Amino acid sequence: MRVSKGFLVLVFTIILGLTFTACGYRPSVNYAKQEMRGNVFVRLNVSLEDPRNSVLVKDAVTKILIQKLGSNMVDNEKDADVVMDLGINRVSMETLQYDRDGYNKLYRANVFIGVKYFRKDNNNKVKSFTVDGEHDFAIETGTSINDSHRFDAITKASDKAVTEVLSRMAVSSFK
């Protein structure tokens, strides 16, 4: 008995289609969208050490909520379904490498961002987590870190930390 080539292609396509649709895979963004559905209000806890970076972190998280999750941001907490608190918990700088003369050459900026949020329709159950980011940078020999180096390094480390927020929200959706 001979089986036609068209029949084999059809059977293979059906098996392949069932394999991918039956596994139930859903991207983590779907779970994060479910957590952040409705109106979202973001409250910023400004770090006294880094007020400029605190504002940048809020802007970065707001951008992710709008672009990746399609969240509707509101300016008033009373209008929100979800209230989120953001703040830079800690910033640290560490020396990674010295030059021959003993001067600091390579640094690492570490940023730890605290995120708390609750849904008003979920008995105000607070979910919280911390994300962190790091950025390595070099300075010229014989110089020290100035405000511009520090600001730039903390900004880049914060950006890396913020990219982790969506995956952590997805994980929090199961708690």
CYANA upper distance limits for C-alpha pairs under 8 A (distance plus 0.5 A):
  3 VAL  CA      7 PHE  CA      7.34
  3 VAL  CA      8 LEU  CA      7.75
  4 SER  CA      8 LEU  CA      7.11
  5 LYS  CA      9 VAL  CA      6.81
  6 GLY  CA     10 LEU  CA      6.71
  7 PHE  CA     11 VAL  CA      6.72
  8 LEU  CA     12 PHE  CA      6.55
  9 VAL  CA     13 THR  CA      6.55
 10 LEU  CA     14 ILE  CA      6.72
 11 VAL  CA     15 ILE  CA      6.69
 12 PHE  CA     16 LEU  CA      6.54
 13 THR  CA     17 GLY  CA      6.49
 14 ILE  CA     18 LEU  CA      6.63
 15 ILE  CA     19 THR  CA      6.62
 16 LEU  CA     20 PHE  CA      6.99
 17 GLY  CA     21 THR  CA      6.67
 18 LEU  CA     22 ALA  CA      6.05
 19 THR  CA     23 CYS  CA      7.00
 20 PHE  CA     24 GLY  CA      8.39
 21 THR  CA     25 TYR  CA      8.31
 26 ARG  CA     30 ASN  CA      7.19
 27 PRO  CA     31 TYR  CA      8.01
 28 SER  CA     32 ALA  CA      6.91
 28 SER  CA    166 LEU  CA      8.22
 28 SER  CA    167 SER  CA      6.80
 28 SER  CA    170 ALA  CA      6.03
 29 VAL  CA     33 LYS  CA      6.48
 29 VAL  CA     68 LYS  CA      8.16
 29 VAL  CA     69 LEU  CA      7.64
 29 VAL  CA    166 LEU  CA      7.29
 29 VAL  CA    167 SER  CA      7.88
 29 VAL  CA    170 ALA  CA      7.33
 30 ASN  CA     34 GLN  CA      6.85
 30 ASN  CA    170 ALA  CA      8.27
 31 TYR  CA     35 GLU  CA      6.93
 31 TYR  CA    169 MET  CA      8.11
 31 TYR  CA    170 ALA  CA      5.35
 31 TYR  CA    171 VAL  CA      8.47
 31 TYR  CA    173 SER  CA      6.97
 32 ALA  CA     36 MET  CA      6.77
 32 ALA  CA     69 LEU  CA      7.85
 32 ALA  CA    166 LEU  CA      6.59
 32 ALA  CA    167 SER  CA      7.83
 32 ALA  CA    169 MET  CA      5.79
 32 ALA  CA    170 ALA  CA      5.00
 32 ALA  CA    173 SER  CA      7.62
 33 LYS  CA     37 ARG  CA      6.30
 33 LYS  CA     69 LEU  CA      5.80
 33 LYS  CA     70 GLY  CA      8.32
 33 LYS  CA     71 SER  CA      8.33
 34 GLN  CA    173 SER  CA      8.42
 35 GLU  CA    119 ARG  CA      8.45
 35 GLU  CA    169 MET  CA      7.57
 35 GLU  CA    170 ALA  CA      8.02
 35 GLU  CA    173 SER  CA      6.70
 36 MET  CA     40 VAL  CA      7.48
 36 MET  CA     69 LEU  CA      8.08
 36 MET  CA     71 SER  CA      7.12
 36 MET  CA     82 VAL  CA      7.09
 37 ARG  CA     71 SER  CA      6.95
 37 ARG  CA     81 ASP  CA      8.30
 37 ARG  CA     82 VAL  CA      8.31
 38 GLY  CA     71 SER  CA      7.20
 38 GLY  CA     72 ASN  CA      6.91
 38 GLY  CA     80 ALA  CA      8.01
 38 GLY  CA     81 ASP  CA      6.22
 38 GLY  CA     82 VAL  CA      7.73
 39 ASN  CA     71 SER  CA      7.20
 39 ASN  CA     72 ASN  CA      5.39
 39 ASN  CA     73 MET  CA      6.23
 39 ASN  CA     74 VAL  CA      6.70
 39 ASN  CA     79 ASP  CA      7.53
 39 ASN  CA     80 ALA  CA      5.24
 39 ASN  CA     81 ASP  CA      5.59
 39 ASN  CA     82 VAL  CA      6.81
 40 VAL  CA     71 SER  CA      7.18
 40 VAL  CA     72 ASN  CA      6.50
 40 VAL  CA     73 MET  CA      5.35
 40 VAL  CA     74 VAL  CA      6.41
 40 VAL  CA     80 ALA  CA      5.69
 40 VAL  CA     81 ASP  CA      6.54
 40 VAL  CA     82 VAL  CA      5.29
 40 VAL  CA     83 VAL  CA      6.45
 40 VAL  CA     84 MET  CA      7.90
 41 PHE  CA     73 MET  CA      6.43
 41 PHE  CA     74 VAL  CA      5.89
 41 PHE  CA     75 ASP  CA      6.93
 41 PHE  CA     76 ASN  CA      7.28
 41 PHE  CA     77 GLU  CA      6.25
 41 PHE  CA     80 ALA  CA      6.14
 41 PHE  CA     81 ASP  CA      8.43
 41 PHE  CA     82 VAL  CA      6.80
 41 PHE  CA     83 VAL  CA      5.44
 41 PHE  CA     84 MET  CA      6.64
 42 VAL  CA     58 LYS  CA      8.14
 42 VAL  CA     62 THR  CA      8.10
 42 VAL  CA     73 MET  CA      8.39
 42 VAL  CA     83 VAL  CA      6.57
 42 VAL  CA     84 MET  CA      5.26
 42 VAL  CA     85 ASP  CA      6.46
 42 VAL  CA     86 LEU  CA      7.74
 43 ARG  CA     83 VAL  CA      7.88
 43 ARG  CA     84 MET  CA      6.46
 43 ARG  CA     85 ASP  CA      5.30
 43 ARG  CA     86 LEU  CA      6.80
 44 LEU  CA     54 SER  CA      8.03
 44 LEU  CA     55 VAL  CA      8.14
 44 LEU  CA     58 LYS  CA      7.13
 44 LEU  CA     85 ASP  CA      6.38
 44 LEU  CA     86 LEU  CA      5.56
 44 LEU  CA     87 GLY  CA      6.51
 45 ASN  CA     54 SER  CA      8.13
 45 ASN  CA     85 ASP  CA      7.52
 45 ASN  CA     86 LEU  CA      6.45
 45 ASN  CA     87 GLY  CA      5.27
 45 ASN  CA     88 ILE  CA      8.12
 46 VAL  CA     50 ASP  CA      8.16
 46 VAL  CA     51 PRO  CA      6.15
 46 VAL  CA     54 SER  CA      6.09
 46 VAL  CA     55 VAL  CA      7.93
 46 VAL  CA     87 GLY  CA      6.78
 46 VAL  CA     88 ILE  CA      7.96
 47 SER  CA     51 PRO  CA      5.78
 47 SER  CA     54 SER  CA      6.65
 47 SER  CA     87 GLY  CA      7.32
 47 SER  CA     88 ILE  CA      6.55
 47 SER  CA     89 ASN  CA      8.20
 50 ASP  CA     54 SER  CA      6.69
 51 PRO  CA     55 VAL  CA      7.05
 52 ARG  CA     56 LEU  CA      6.99
 53 ASN  CA     57 VAL  CA      6.67
 53 ASN  CA    151 PHE  CA      7.79
 53 ASN  CA    154 ILE  CA      7.62
 53 ASN  CA    155 THR  CA      6.80
 53 ASN  CA    158 SER  CA      8.48
 54 SER  CA     58 LYS  CA      6.94
 54 SER  CA     87 GLY  CA      7.06
 54 SER  CA     88 ILE  CA      6.76
 55 VAL  CA     59 ASP  CA      6.74
 56 LEU  CA     60 ALA  CA      6.60
 56 LEU  CA    155 THR  CA      7.87
 57 VAL  CA     61 VAL  CA      6.70
 57 VAL  CA     87 GLY  CA      8.46
 57 VAL  CA    158 SER  CA      6.97
 57 VAL  CA    159 ASP  CA      7.92
 57 VAL  CA    162 VAL  CA      7.81
 58 LYS  CA     62 THR  CA      6.52
 58 LYS  CA     86 LEU  CA      7.36
 59 ASP  CA     63 LYS  CA      6.53
 60 ALA  CA     64 ILE  CA      6.85
 60 ALA  CA    159 ASP  CA      7.67
 60 ALA  CA    162 VAL  CA      7.42
 61 VAL  CA     65 LEU  CA      6.70
 61 VAL  CA    162 VAL  CA      6.84
 61 VAL  CA    165 VAL  CA      8.34
 62 THR  CA     66 ILE  CA      6.71
 62 THR  CA     73 MET  CA      8.38
 63 LYS  CA     67 GLN  CA      6.41
 64 ILE  CA     68 LYS  CA      5.88
 64 ILE  CA     69 LEU  CA      7.57
 65 LEU  CA     69 LEU  CA      5.63
 65 LEU  CA     70 GLY  CA      6.82
 65 LEU  CA     71 SER  CA      5.99
 66 ILE  CA     70 GLY  CA      5.08
 66 ILE  CA     71 SER  CA      5.42
 66 ILE  CA     72 ASN  CA      7.37
 66 ILE  CA     73 MET  CA      8.02
 67 GLN  CA     71 SER  CA      8.40
 74 VAL  CA     79 ASP  CA      7.30
 74 VAL  CA     80 ALA  CA      7.02
 75 ASP  CA     79 ASP  CA      8.47
 76 ASN  CA     80 ALA  CA      7.41
 77 GLU  CA     83 VAL  CA      7.41
 81 ASP  CA    119 ARG  CA      6.30
 81 ASP  CA    120 LYS  CA      6.00
 81 ASP  CA    121 ASP  CA      7.68
 82 VAL  CA    117 TYR  CA      7.34
 82 VAL  CA    118 PHE  CA      6.17
 82 VAL  CA    119 ARG  CA      5.01
 82 VAL  CA    120 LYS  CA      6.73
 83 VAL  CA    117 TYR  CA      5.96
 83 VAL  CA    118 PHE  CA      6.14
 83 VAL  CA    119 ARG  CA      7.19
 83 VAL  CA    120 LYS  CA      8.40
 84 MET  CA    115 VAL  CA      7.61
 84 MET  CA    116 LYS  CA      6.15
 84 MET  CA    117 TYR  CA      4.63
 84 MET  CA    118 PHE  CA      7.23
 85 ASP  CA    114 GLY  CA      8.44
 85 ASP  CA    115 VAL  CA      6.31
 85 ASP  CA    116 LYS  CA      5.56
 85 ASP  CA    117 TYR  CA      6.57
 86 LEU  CA    113 ILE  CA      7.64
 86 LEU  CA    114 GLY  CA      6.33
 86 LEU  CA    115 VAL  CA      5.42
 86 LEU  CA    116 LYS  CA      7.20
 87 GLY  CA    113 ILE  CA      6.20
 87 GLY  CA    114 GLY  CA      5.85
 87 GLY  CA    115 VAL  CA      7.37
 88 ILE  CA    111 VAL  CA      7.70
 88 ILE  CA    112 PHE  CA      6.48
 88 ILE  CA    113 ILE  CA      4.93
 88 ILE  CA    114 GLY  CA      6.64
 89 ASN  CA    111 VAL  CA      8.25
 89 ASN  CA    112 PHE  CA      5.93
 89 ASN  CA    113 ILE  CA      5.85
 89 ASN  CA    114 GLY  CA      6.34
 90 ARG  CA    111 VAL  CA      6.45
 90 ARG  CA    112 PHE  CA      5.69
 90 ARG  CA    113 ILE  CA      7.72
 91 VAL  CA    109 ALA  CA      7.75
 91 VAL  CA    110 ASN  CA      6.15
 91 VAL  CA    111 VAL  CA      5.17
 91 VAL  CA    112 PHE  CA      6.97
 91 VAL  CA    154 ILE  CA      8.19
 92 SER  CA    109 ALA  CA      6.35
 92 SER  CA    110 ASN  CA      5.67
 92 SER  CA    111 VAL  CA      7.20
 93 MET  CA    107 TYR  CA      7.26
 93 MET  CA    108 ARG  CA      6.16
 93 MET  CA    109 ALA  CA      5.14
 93 MET  CA    110 ASN  CA      6.81
 94 GLU  CA    107 TYR  CA      6.10
 94 GLU  CA    108 ARG  CA      5.80
 94 GLU  CA    109 ALA  CA      7.17
 95 THR  CA    104 ASN  CA      7.00
 95 THR  CA    105 LYS  CA      8.16
 95 THR  CA    106 LEU  CA      6.56
 95 THR  CA    107 TYR  CA      5.02
 95 THR  CA    108 ARG  CA      6.93
 96 LEU  CA    104 ASN  CA      8.45
 96 LEU  CA    105 LYS  CA      8.16
 96 LEU  CA    106 LEU  CA      5.77
 96 LEU  CA    107 TYR  CA      5.77
 96 LEU  CA    108 ARG  CA      7.21
 97 GLN  CA    104 ASN  CA      6.74
 97 GLN  CA    105 LYS  CA      6.05
 97 GLN  CA    106 LEU  CA      5.46
 97 GLN  CA    107 TYR  CA      7.66
 98 TYR  CA    102 GLY  CA      5.98
 98 TYR  CA    103 TYR  CA      5.85
 98 TYR  CA    104 ASN  CA      5.01
 98 TYR  CA    105 LYS  CA      5.52
 98 TYR  CA    106 LEU  CA      7.39
 99 ASP  CA    103 TYR  CA      5.98
 99 ASP  CA    104 ASN  CA      7.00
 99 ASP  CA    105 LYS  CA      6.43
 99 ASP  CA    141 THR  CA      8.11
103 TYR  CA    141 THR  CA      7.46
103 TYR  CA    142 GLY  CA      6.62
104 ASN  CA    141 THR  CA      8.17
104 ASN  CA    142 GLY  CA      8.31
104 ASN  CA    144 SER  CA      8.15
105 LYS  CA    138 ALA  CA      6.21
105 LYS  CA    139 ILE  CA      6.31
105 LYS  CA    140 GLU  CA      7.55
105 LYS  CA    141 THR  CA      6.87
106 LEU  CA    136 ASP  CA      7.59
106 LEU  CA    137 PHE  CA      6.31
106 LEU  CA    138 ALA  CA      4.91
106 LEU  CA    139 ILE  CA      7.14
107 TYR  CA    136 ASP  CA      6.13
107 TYR  CA    137 PHE  CA      5.90
107 TYR  CA    138 ALA  CA      6.62
108 ARG  CA    134 GLU  CA      7.08
108 ARG  CA    135 HIS  CA      5.99
108 ARG  CA    136 ASP  CA      4.78
108 ARG  CA    137 PHE  CA      6.79
109 ALA  CA    134 GLU  CA      5.94
109 ALA  CA    135 HIS  CA      5.73
109 ALA  CA    136 ASP  CA      6.91
109 ALA  CA    150 ARG  CA      8.42
109 ALA  CA    153 ALA  CA      6.47
109 ALA  CA    154 ILE  CA      6.54
109 ALA  CA    157 ALA  CA      7.02
110 ASN  CA    132 ASP  CA      7.65
110 ASN  CA    133 GLY  CA      6.38
110 ASN  CA    134 GLU  CA      5.00
110 ASN  CA    135 HIS  CA      7.29
110 ASN  CA    154 ILE  CA      7.77
110 ASN  CA    157 ALA  CA      6.86
111 VAL  CA    132 ASP  CA      6.00
111 VAL  CA    133 GLY  CA      5.90
111 VAL  CA    134 GLU  CA      6.85
111 VAL  CA    154 ILE  CA      7.21
111 VAL  CA    157 ALA  CA      6.50
111 VAL  CA    158 SER  CA      6.49
111 VAL  CA    161 ALA  CA      7.85
112 PHE  CA    130 THR  CA      7.08
112 PHE  CA    131 VAL  CA      6.31
112 PHE  CA    132 ASP  CA      4.89
112 PHE  CA    133 GLY  CA      7.25
112 PHE  CA    158 SER  CA      8.40
112 PHE  CA    161 ALA  CA      7.94
113 ILE  CA    130 THR  CA      6.05
113 ILE  CA    131 VAL  CA      5.83
113 ILE  CA    132 ASP  CA      6.60
113 ILE  CA    158 SER  CA      8.28
113 ILE  CA    161 ALA  CA      7.73
114 GLY  CA    128 SER  CA      7.96
114 GLY  CA    129 PHE  CA      6.65
114 GLY  CA    130 THR  CA      5.04
114 GLY  CA    131 VAL  CA      7.13
115 VAL  CA    128 SER  CA      6.03
115 VAL  CA    129 PHE  CA      5.99
115 VAL  CA    130 THR  CA      6.49
115 VAL  CA    131 VAL  CA      8.29
116 LYS  CA    126 VAL  CA      7.13
116 LYS  CA    127 LYS  CA      6.13
116 LYS  CA    128 SER  CA      4.66
116 LYS  CA    129 PHE  CA      7.11
117 TYR  CA    126 VAL  CA      6.15
117 TYR  CA    127 LYS  CA      5.99
117 TYR  CA    128 SER  CA      6.92
118 PHE  CA    122 ASN  CA      8.01
118 PHE  CA    124 ASN  CA      5.84
118 PHE  CA    125 LYS  CA      6.12
118 PHE  CA    126 VAL  CA      5.17
118 PHE  CA    127 LYS  CA      6.67
119 ARG  CA    123 ASN  CA      7.83
119 ARG  CA    124 ASN  CA      6.03
119 ARG  CA    125 LYS  CA      7.42
119 ARG  CA    126 VAL  CA      8.29
120 LYS  CA    124 ASN  CA      5.49
127 LYS  CA    172 SER  CA      7.43
129 PHE  CA    168 ARG  CA      7.90
131 VAL  CA    161 ALA  CA      5.96
131 VAL  CA    162 VAL  CA      7.66
131 VAL  CA    164 GLU  CA      6.96
131 VAL  CA    165 VAL  CA      7.30
132 ASP  CA    157 ALA  CA      8.34
132 ASP  CA    158 SER  CA      7.96
132 ASP  CA    160 LYS  CA      8.02
132 ASP  CA    161 ALA  CA      5.10
132 ASP  CA    162 VAL  CA      8.40
133 GLY  CA    157 ALA  CA      5.18
133 GLY  CA    158 SER  CA      6.31
133 GLY  CA    159 ASP  CA      7.86
133 GLY  CA    160 LYS  CA      5.46
133 GLY  CA    161 ALA  CA      4.63
133 GLY  CA    162 VAL  CA      8.36
134 GLU  CA    156 LYS  CA      8.19
134 GLU  CA    157 ALA  CA      4.97
134 GLU  CA    158 SER  CA      8.08
134 GLU  CA    160 LYS  CA      7.46
134 GLU  CA    161 ALA  CA      8.14
135 HIS  CA    153 ALA  CA      6.59
135 HIS  CA    154 ILE  CA      7.99
135 HIS  CA    156 LYS  CA      6.74
135 HIS  CA    157 ALA  CA      5.38
136 ASP  CA    153 ALA  CA      8.07
137 PHE  CA    153 ALA  CA      7.61
139 ILE  CA    143 THR  CA      7.39
139 ILE  CA    144 SER  CA      7.84
139 ILE  CA    145 ILE  CA      7.78
145 ILE  CA    149 HIS  CA      6.42
145 ILE  CA    150 ARG  CA      7.08
146 ASN  CA    150 ARG  CA      6.80
147 ASP  CA    151 PHE  CA      6.44
148 SER  CA    152 ASP  CA      6.58
149 HIS  CA    153 ALA  CA      6.58
150 ARG  CA    154 ILE  CA      6.56
151 PHE  CA    155 THR  CA      6.52
152 ASP  CA    156 LYS  CA      6.79
153 ALA  CA    157 ALA  CA      6.65
154 ILE  CA    158 SER  CA      6.43
155 THR  CA    159 ASP  CA      6.74
156 LYS  CA    160 LYS  CA      6.96
157 ALA  CA    161 ALA  CA      6.85
158 SER  CA    162 VAL  CA      6.60
159 ASP  CA    163 THR  CA      6.99
160 LYS  CA    164 GLU  CA      7.75
161 ALA  CA    165 VAL  CA      7.76
164 GLU  CA    168 ARG  CA      6.87
165 VAL  CA    169 MET  CA      6.71
166 LEU  CA    170 ALA  CA      6.78
167 SER  CA    171 VAL  CA      6.83
168 ARG  CA    172 SER  CA      6.60
169 MET  CA    173 SER  CA      6.72
170 ALA  CA    174 PHE  CA      7.94
171 VAL  CA    175 LYS  CA      8.05
